[in-house]
Each structure stands twice: as structure tokens, then as C-alpha cells.
Amino acid sequence: MSRKWRPPHNLGIKGKKQRDSGRQFCMDSFLQRQIALEVYYLGWAYHGFASQTDIQATVEGQLFAALRRTWLIEEGMGWEALGYSRCGRTDKGVSALCQVVALRVRSIARAGDVEPAPCDELDYPALVNRALPGDIRVLGWAPVPTDFSARFSTLHRTYRYFIVQDGSLDVAAMRAAAAALLGEHDFRHFCKVDVSKPASYRRRILEADVLDLQASGPAGASSMLALHLRGTAFLWHQVRCIAAVLLLVGRGLEAPGVIARLLDVQRLPRKPQYCLAPEEPLLLYECAYSALRFMRSANDHARTLAAVRRRLHRQLEGAALLQAAVLKQVKFSAAARI
């Protein structure tokens, strides 16, 4: 027997009389449809994207809790029953601008009815966002076929790793080194090897560059760089390993040719020791699909944009406070030397 639930009043079930009558309803009474969700999150406060049995603070855990609270999925439904897939996993502290998941959810239509056009469907992002914490947002949704896989249907993924340029990094050398990443290579020296899952370490990089995001900043001020990597797939910690080696190049501790040498696993069969770059600056920037267009309602888009701007303004205020402290200490140091 299907579980009976009493839905809240904001779930897209039309009719005030039906909402206020107090009648329970059965999830089986509603049409189910397969959709993809585009998800943005700041991962600093979470133990990665993927759910973990012994850890509650994951992005996926928060997302599924919100889907259950808004009665879009049934309590206790497993991934297989939901047809669930994700584009990829991100580690603890890593953020995403365009993570994509796909699953089967409740429609506004009744069971047996024709599947409604997307414009007549529930506003899935608006519903789920009401139940999510502020650092996780569903940006849009798209109808997809039942055989769609958020992981295997993707054409390519793009990561960006943000780096503060305080004048000590040789950006030209970093770009020269990054050029060697293009094409298909064995990246076993640029990943964390999982011995429990033997696999090929060959991956294809489509784009590799070091972008200057604030080239016109004032003299002496720090600017922001971004390691930009686009590929068909990535290994565990691959981007952070690449970032770590490129930072060594930028600081003059390694020559630009080190990337090409590390890719030659025949001449260098063992991975050299180096420290992994921190996780906080890493962003899953884009997941690309063929003919997948995410829809956003104007109202929910405006609310999300306002929320992100508020968070940005707070970060800028914090940066300004820290910059003032640095400038004061620099001034004090200069005065002490006189």
C-alpha cells in the first residue's frame, strides 16, 4: 500500500479547497517525470557533494532532504527507483557553478494524464530552493528522457582553480607549462590513485590555460588568476594536482617543462612527491550536454541572483577589511624601518 501524506500548501497542487480540506494524498496519484536539475553550491561548509552514510553535511544530502520536504520524491526511495544520476563528485570544500543531477520526480499532472508541457509544469527550482540552505541553489530544470545519464551524457566538464596573484607568480611560465596538458595523456602522476578501483589513467584535456581575471588592477594590488581546464573526464584530485605543479612553476621552483616530464610515464614510472593544492579555490564551472536547455522562472532567477549578490557583497566587505589591515601593517613596517 502506498504511503499517505499531507502536503504543505505550496507544492503546486491547484485549488484552495483541495489545499485546505486536510485530505491526505497518495504519491501514486501523480504522474512521475524524469528531469535534470542544474545545481550551484558553495562547498566550503560541506564534506563533498556525494551522500555519505556516516556524514550528514553533504550537498547531495541537503538536496535529497529538500526534495523530500517538498514532496517531490517519496521518503525511502532509493537511487535506482528514482533513476538517479549525477554529473560527478566533488570533494570536501569544493564548489560548483553547474553541477547536474537527473532523477524521477512528482509532476503537477495526475497519474494517467498526458505529461504537461514544461511551461505548465511545477516550478521545480522555486520549490526546492525554499527548502535548501542559502549556499545551495537549484538554478534550473529540464525534461530529459528516461535513459538520460547526468554522468555519461555529458560532452565535457570545465573546472576553474582560482589563484591569488600577488606579483610573485610568473604567469607566462605557468601558461607555457599548461600547454603541455592539451590532448590525451596518462595522468597517473596528476591524481590520487585509488588502488581499490583499477582503471585507465588516460584522459583528454580540450582546453588548458591560466586566465588573468583582473588584469587592469591598480599597481601593487593583488589580482586573481584562474587555472582553466576543460576535459571529457577527470581523475580523482586531477585538477588540484595540476594546480599544485603549476604553482611550483609560477614560483620558479620548477621549469615549465616539468608538466611534459610528468606526463611521460615511461621515463618517469613513479609519481614524485608534492603537496596537493587546497580544495577551497576549486570550482566545477560547467557541465556541457547536447541539446539540454535549462529553464528558469523569472521570479526564482531574481531571488537567486539577489541572494548570490548579498553573499558576494559580504565577501567583498570582508576582503576590504582584510586589505585595510594589510595596508596598515605595510605602512607600519615601512615607518619602523626609518
ZINOR-V798954 format. One record per backbone hydrogen bond with DSSP energy under -0.5 kcal/mol. CO is the residue of the C=O (numbers start at 1). NH is the residue of the N-H. E is the energy in kcal/mol with one decimal. If there is no record, write none. Layout:
co->{CO:CO}
nh->{NH:NH}
e->{E:E}
This chain:
co->{3:5:5:8:12:15:16:17:19:25:26:27:29:31:33:34:35:36:37:37:38:38:39:40:41:41:42:43:43:46:46:48:49:52:55:56:57:58:59:60:61:62:63:64:65:66:67:67:68:72:74:78:79:79:80:82:85:90:91:95:96:99:100:101:102:103:105:109:110:117:117:118:122:123:124:125:126:128:129:133:135:137:137:140:141:142:145:149:151:156:157:158:158:159:160:160:161:163:164:165:169:170:171:172:173:174:175:177:178:179:183:185:185:187:188:191:193:194:201:203:203:204:204:205:207:209:209:211:211:212:214:218:223:224:224:225:226:226:227:227:228:229:230:230:231:235:236:237:238:239:240:240:241:242:243:244:245:246:247:248:248:249:250:255:256:257:258:259:260:261:263:264:279:281:282:283:283:284:284:286:288:288:289:289:291:292:295:297:298:299:300:301:302:303:304:305:306:307:308:309:310:311:312:313:314:315:316:317:318:319:320:321:322:323:324:325:326:327:328:329:330:331:332:333:335}
nh->{27:7:25:11:14:19:20:21:22:5:29:30:111:107:105:144:103:142:39:101:139:140:99:137:43:96:45:46:93:48:93:59:60:55:52:58:47:62:63:64:65:66:67:68:69:70:72:73:71:106:77:82:83:84:83:104:102:49:94:284:41:39:87:37:85:35:33:31:113:120:121:121:124:127:128:129:130:131:132:136:42:40:139:38:295:36:148:153:154:288:231:285:286:229:162:283:227:225:166:223:171:174:175:176:177:178:179:180:181:182:205:187:203:190:191:193:195:197:187:185:205:206:232:183:230:211:228:213:226:215:217:221:165:213:214:163:211:228:161:229:209:159:206:207:157:238:192:241:242:243:244:277:245:246:247:248:249:250:251:253:254:252:170:258:259:261:262:263:264:264:265:268:282:162:95:160:285:97:98:158:155:156:291:292:293:294:141:301:302:303:304:305:306:307:308:309:310:311:312:313:314:315:316:317:318:319:320:321:322:323:324:325:326:327:328:329:330:331:332:333:334:335:336:337:338}
e->{-0.7:-0.6:-3.1:-0.5:-0.8:-1.9:-2.7:-0.9:-0.6:-2.6:-2.0:-1.9:-3.0:-2.9:-2.6:-1.9:-2.2:-1.9:-0.6:-2.0:-2.8:-1.0:-2.7:-2.9:-0.7:-2.4:-0.5:-1.7:-1.1:-1.1:-1.6:-1.8:-3.0:-0.9:-0.7:-2.1:-3.5:-2.0:-2.4:-2.6:-2.0:-2.0:-2.1:-2.1:-2.4:-1.7:-2.5:-1.1:-1.6:-1.8:-1.8:-1.6:-0.7:-2.5:-0.9:-2.3:-2.6:-2.4:-2.1:-2.4:-2.6:-3.6:-2.6:-3.0:-1.9:-2.7:-2.5:-2.5:-2.2:-2.0:-0.5:-1.1:-1.6:-2.3:-2.6:-2.6:-1.1:-1.6:-0.9:-1.8:-2.3:-3.2:-0.7:-2.5:-3.1:-2.8:-1.8:-2.2:-0.6:-2.6:-2.5:-1.8:-1.7:-2.6:-0.5:-2.4:-3.0:-3.6:-0.8:-2.4:-1.1:-1.8:-2.5:-2.2:-2.2:-2.5:-1.5:-1.3:-1.9:-1.1:-2.4:-0.7:-2.1:-2.0:-0.6:-0.7:-0.8:-1.8:-2.8:-2.3:-0.5:-0.5:-1.6:-2.6:-2.3:-0.6:-3.1:-0.8:-2.1:-0.5:-1.2:-2.0:-3.2:-2.4:-0.7:-2.7:-3.0:-0.7:-2.1:-0.6:-1.9:-3.0:-3.1:-1.8:-3.1:-1.9:-2.6:-2.1:-2.4:-2.7:-1.9:-1.1:-2.0:-2.5:-2.1:-1.4:-1.9:-2.7:-1.8:-2.3:-1.1:-1.6:-2.1:-2.1:-1.0:-1.9:-2.4:-1.5:-0.7:-0.9:-1.4:-1.8:-1.9:-2.0:-2.1:-2.4:-1.1:-3.1:-1.2:-2.7:-3.4:-0.8:-0.5:-0.6:-0.6:-0.6:-1.5:-2.6:-2.2:-2.1:-2.6:-2.6:-2.3:-2.2:-2.5:-2.3:-2.2:-1.9:-2.6:-3.0:-1.8:-2.0:-2.7:-2.3:-2.2:-2.5:-2.4:-2.1:-2.2:-2.7:-2.2:-1.9:-2.3:-2.6:-2.1:-2.0:-2.4:-2.4:-2.4:-2.6:-2.4:-2.2:-2.1:-1.0:-0.9}
